[in-house]
Structures are given as C-alpha cells and as structure tokens.
Amino acid sequence: MSGNNRQAVVIGGGIMGGDIATVFAAHGWTVHVMSPSLKTREALPARIAAGLAKLGAPAGHAAAVQAHAELKAIPWSGIDIVVEAATEDLPLKQKLFAEVESLAKPGIPLASNTSNFPIGEIAKGLKHPQRVAGMHFFMPAHLVPLVEVVSSPLTDAAVAQSLVQLLKDLNKAPIWVKKDVPGFVGNRLQHAMMREALYLIADGVTDAEGIDTAVRQGFGFRFIACGPMMQKEMSGWDTNYLVGEALYPHLHTEQAPPQFLKDMVAKGRTGMKAKAGMWDWDEGKIRKEKSRIEKALQAGFAILRADGD
C-alpha cells in the first residue's frame, strides 16, 4: 500500500501536518496538503525537503506534495486516505470532517491525528462514522515510529486494521488502540510518569536535571532495545509484583499537576518558546539542544529500523 500512484490528503500543513505529509511522500505517495494559511503553504516545500533528507528518501519525492488553500480544490476522485492534523479545536475538527465526508469517495478511511479528543466525538453527526478512526502520530512525526490507530465504538474494525497495515507499509510502528479512552496509550503512559516526576521535584527529592538523568541514563536507556513488558519478562514478574506491592502505596495519585507547575505557567515560563521553563534559554542554546536531540532521534531511528530488518 505504498506508492503506486496512491494519493493522501493531509489537513493542516504545520509541524505535525507537514511531517505526516513527509511520511507519505517518502514512500512515493502523492500528497495533497490543505492549509488556509498562505505562510504555512509557502513554508511547506522546505519542511518536506528537509524531512525527506532525514529519512534518506529521494529528494524528487518532494514534487509530489501539493498545497491547497481549501478542501474543494483537491482532486477527490483519486484520494485513498484523509489524515486531519488541524488545530486541536473540537468544533473545527467536526466541521472539517463533515466537509470531508461530503467530498471524499465512499469507503476510504478518514483519520484524525488528535491527541486530545475522543474519536467518537469528532465523528459525531457524520453519516458514516464507521470509517473514522484516530491516527495519532508523535512529534516529530516523520522520525518517531509509533502511531496509534484508535477505534471509537462506531469504527469498523476492518478500517482500523487497514490503517495498521498501511502504517506498517510506511515503515511506522502502529498499535491498535481498541478503546477510545482519554489520552489513548502513549500519552497515558507519558503522563503517569510525568505526574510522578513533577511531584518528586515538588517534594524536593530531586530537580529537573535529576529526573532527566534518571530516565535517559537509567531505565529509559533500555527502552531503545525493549519495552517495559519485555524487560520484566527478563527480570521476572515475581520480583516486579513484590516491588509493586511495596512501592505502589507511595506513588503519587493527585488529580492535578503540582502547584509549582501552575505557578511556572502563570509566570510565562512555558519552555523554549518563552525562553524560560525549568531552564533559561536563548536562541543559541535552543538551536544547540534541538540539534542534539534531532541527531539522537535519527540515531535511534536507525537502530529501530535495523532491528526490524
């Protein structure tokens, strides 16, 4: 299901939409990207070219990505899949899907990259909600292998399974999320760890750098080789059970992030984009750190790709 004159529509050409378009383009698809923003459309070719280079894909594939200012300008008769990656605004997404349903040929999957909203809510009011599913990529979408295919209670299982196979053909690592739970799988796991990490800082146990070192240089170091379930297969579930019995009662279960984080956000310390967060930033530091992270991601991507060969 790669290339061979297949065509995809990606709604939204920003960071996520552009990188999702790159994934399809790298495998020879023609990609129609819709964004009402002229600035976004003008920036798209450079984003696609840079993404293809990082994936080692032919530079000529960039020519197969076309930008459109409105959905009705797309040649819908040849479209095989739609992926919505617009702003996280539920009414906007519902409006877009209603318009797409009226334009797309019957039967093709209609997917949303949302990380916030139930897929069933996005498909609410459509004539054919059974062909709507989540296709949740993780940033940067062209490098991170995981994609969550999310079924709502109305999603046809065959649609979800076809998306899983499509993503495998695109060299991604899909999982089928069979229940439309808040946060799906990846974000639930991330936030479970983040809650504990933030409260360890709030309680004065360690600082932000300590958290990052513990994860990257400790248990997180193993995750490029195997996930937590496989790791416990090796170390033994009996040990894990006993440690869990002793430790679970001491883990944080608060229903909101700690006060210090609320205070940080109120002061505008929201991270690199504000030049201040847990750390202070300037343009030079930001460029250096982003470059380091991207190089590490590309190295990790190569390891995982070799692992799958």
C-alpha positions in Angstrom: 0.0 0.0 0.0 3.0 2.3 -0.6 3.4 4.5 -3.7 1.9 3.2 -7.0 0.1 6.4 -7.7 -1.7 6.3 -4.3 -2.9 9.7 -3.0 -3.4 11.1 0.5 -4.9 14.2 1.9 -3.4 15.8 5.0 -5.4 18.6 6.5 -3.0 21.1 8.2 0.5 21.8 6.9 2.2 22.9 10.1 4.6 21.0 12.2 2.5 17.8 12.5 0.8 18.0 9.2 4.0 18.7 7.3 5.8 15.8 8.9 2.9 13.5 8.3 2.9 14.5 4.6 6.6 13.7 4.6 5.9 10.2 5.8 3.6 9.5 2.8 5.8 11.4 0.3 8.9 9.4 1.4 7.1 6.2 0.1 6.1 7.6 -3.2 2.6 8.8 -2.5 1.1 12.0 -4.0 0.1 14.1 -1.0 -2.4 17.0 -1.0 -1.9 19.3 1.9 -4.7 21.7 2.8 -4.0 24.8 4.9 -5.8 28.1 4.7 -2.6 29.8 5.8 -0.5 31.2 3.0 2.5 31.4 5.3 2.1 27.7 6.1 1.7 26.7 2.4 4.8 28.7 1.5 6.9 27.1 4.2 5.8 23.6 3.3 8.3 22.7 0.5 11.3 23.4 2.7 9.8 21.3 5.5 9.1 18.4 3.2 12.6 18.6 1.6 14.3 18.6 5.0 12.2 15.7 6.2 12.8 13.6 3.2 16.6 14.2 3.6 16.5 13.0 7.2 14.6 9.8 6.1 17.1 9.2 3.3 14.2 9.4 0.7 14.7 10.6 -2.8 14.6 14.4 -3.0 12.4 14.2 -6.1 9.5 12.9 -4.0 9.0 16.4 -2.7 7.5 17.4 -6.0 4.6 15.0 -5.3 3.4 17.2 -2.4 0.9 19.8 -3.4 -0.5 22.6 -1.2 -4.1 23.8 -1.4 -5.9 26.7 0.3 -9.3 24.9 0.5 -10.6 21.3 0.5 -12.7 21.6 -2.6 -9.6 22.3 -4.7 -8.3 18.8 -4.1 -8.9 16.1 -6.8 -11.0 13.9 -4.6 -11.8 11.1 -7.0 -8.2 9.8 -6.7 -7.8 10.1 -2.9 -7.2 6.9 -0.9 -7.0 8.3 2.7 -7.5 11.5 4.6 -5.5 12.5 7.7 -6.7 15.5 9.7 -3.9 17.3 11.6 -5.6 20.7 12.2 -5.6 22.8 15.4 -6.9 21.0 18.5 -10.3 22.5 18.3 -13.2 20.1 18.5 -15.8 22.2 16.7 -13.3 22.9 13.9 -12.5 19.2 13.6 -16.2 18.3 13.4 -16.7 20.9 10.7 -13.7 19.6 8.7 -14.9 16.0 8.9 -18.4 17.0 7.8 -16.9 18.7 4.8 -14.5 15.9 4.0 -17.3 13.3 4.2 -19.2 15.2 1.5 -16.2 15.4 -0.7 -14.3 12.0 -0.3 -15.3 9.0 -2.2 -17.2 6.3 -0.2 -15.2 3.8 1.8 -11.9 5.5 2.2 -10.6 5.9 5.8 -11.0 9.3 7.4 -8.4 9.7 10.2 -7.7 12.3 12.9 -4.3 13.0 14.4 -5.9 14.3 17.6 -4.3 13.6 20.9 -7.0 15.3 23.0 -10.5 14.4 21.7 -12.4 11.2 21.6 -12.6 9.9 18.1 -16.3 9.3 18.6 -16.9 13.0 19.3 -15.0 14.0 16.2 -17.2 11.6 14.1 -20.4 12.7 15.9 -23.1 13.7 13.4 -21.5 12.1 10.4 -23.5 9.8 8.1 -20.7 7.2 8.1 -18.8 7.4 11.4 -17.7 3.8 10.9 -14.9 4.9 8.6 -13.5 7.4 11.1 -10.5 6.4 13.3 -7.7 8.0 15.1 -4.2 8.0 13.5 -2.2 9.7 16.3 1.5 10.4 15.4 4.1 11.6 17.8 6.4 14.5 17.2 8.5 14.6 15.1 6.0 12.5 13.1 8.5 11.6 10.3 11.0 10.2 12.8 9.1 8.7 15.8 8.0 5.2 14.7 4.9 4.9 16.9 1.4 5.7 15.5 -1.7 4.9 17.5 -4.7 3.7 15.4 -7.7 4.5 17.6 -11.2 2.9 17.3 -14.3 4.6 18.5 -17.3 2.5 19.5 -18.5 3.1 15.9 -15.3 2.5 14.0 -15.4 -0.5 11.7 -12.7 -2.9 12.8 -11.7 -3.5 9.2 -11.0 0.2 8.8 -8.7 0.2 11.8 -6.9 -3.0 10.7 -6.4 -1.5 7.2 -4.8 1.6 8.8 -2.5 -0.6 10.9 -1.3 -2.4 7.7 -0.9 0.9 5.8 1.3 2.3 8.6 3.4 -0.9 8.6 3.9 -0.4 4.8 5.0 3.2 5.6 7.7 1.8 8.0 5.9 3.0 11.1 5.2 1.0 14.3 1.4 1.1 14.7 -0.6 -0.1 17.7 -4.3 -0.6 17.6 -6.0 1.2 20.5 -9.3 -0.7 20.7 -11.0 1.5 23.2 -11.4 5.3 22.7 -10.0 6.2 26.2 -8.7 9.7 27.1 -5.1 10.0 26.1 -5.1 6.7 24.2 -2.0 4.7 25.2 1.2 6.7 24.7 0.1 9.9 26.4 -1.4 8.0 29.3 1.9 6.3 29.9 3.8 9.5 29.5 1.6 11.4 31.9 1.7 8.7 34.5 5.4 9.0 34.6 5.3 12.8 34.4 3.0 13.1 37.4 5.5 11.1 39.5 8.4 13.1 38.1 6.8 16.5 38.8 5.8 15.6 42.3 9.4 14.3 43.0 10.5 17.8 42.1 7.8 19.4 44.2 8.7 17.3 47.2 12.3 18.3 46.9 13.5 14.7 46.2 15.5 15.8 43.1 15.5 18.5 40.4 14.6 18.6 36.7 18.1 17.6 35.6 18.0 14.7 38.1 14.7 13.5 36.6 16.1 13.6 33.0 19.3 11.8 34.0 17.4 9.1 35.9 15.2 8.4 32.8 17.7 8.8 30.0 20.7 7.2 31.7 18.7 4.6 33.7 15.5 2.7 32.9 14.9 4.8 29.8 18.2 3.8 28.3 16.9 0.2 27.9 13.7 1.3 26.0 15.5 1.6 22.7 16.2 -2.1 23.0 13.0 -3.4 24.6 9.8 -2.1 26.1 8.9 -2.4 29.8 6.8 -5.6 29.4 9.7 -7.4 27.7 12.2 -6.0 30.3 10.1 -7.5 33.1 9.9 -10.8 31.2 13.7 -10.9 31.5 13.9 -9.7 35.1 10.9 -11.7 36.4 7.3 -10.7 37.1 7.6 -12.2 40.6 10.2 -9.5 41.5 8.1 -6.8 39.8 5.0 -7.9 41.8 6.7 -7.8 45.1 8.3 -4.4 44.4 4.9 -3.1 43.2 3.2 -4.2 46.4 5.7 -2.3 48.5 6.0 0.8 46.2 2.5 1.5 44.8 1.1 2.9 48.0 3.9 5.5 48.0 3.4 6.7 44.4 1.6 10.0 43.8 -2.1 9.8 42.8 -3.0 13.5 42.8 -5.7 14.6 40.4 -3.9 17.7 39.1 -0.3 18.8 38.4 1.6 20.3 41.4 1.3 24.0 42.3 4.8 24.9 41.3 4.0 23.9 37.7 0.8 26.0 37.7 2.9 28.9 39.1 5.5 28.5 36.3 2.9 28.6 33.6 1.2 31.6 35.2 4.6 33.4 35.1 5.0 32.6 31.4 7.8 30.1 32.0 6.5 27.6 29.4 9.7 26.4 27.9 11.9 27.1 24.9 9.2 29.1 23.1 9.2 31.6 26.0 13.0 31.4 26.5 12.3 30.2 30.1 10.9 27.0 31.7 12.7 24.6 34.1 15.8 26.1 32.4 16.6 29.5 30.9 17.1 29.7 27.2 18.4 31.9 24.4 18.4 31.3 20.7 21.9 29.7 20.7 21.1 27.3 23.5 17.8 26.3 21.8 19.5 25.6 18.4 22.2 23.6 20.1 19.8 21.5 22.1 17.3 20.9 19.3 20.2 19.8 17.0 21.5 17.4 19.7 18.0 15.9 20.2 17.4 15.5 16.5 20.7 13.8 15.9 19.9 11.4 18.8 16.5 10.7 17.3 17.9 9.9 13.9 20.4 7.5 15.5 17.6 5.9 17.5 15.5 5.7 14.3 18.4 3.9 12.5 18.7 1.4 15.4 15.0 0.6 15.4 14.8 0.3 11.6 17.8 -2.1 11.6 16.0 -4.1 14.4 13.0 -4.6 12.1 15.1 -5.8 9.1 
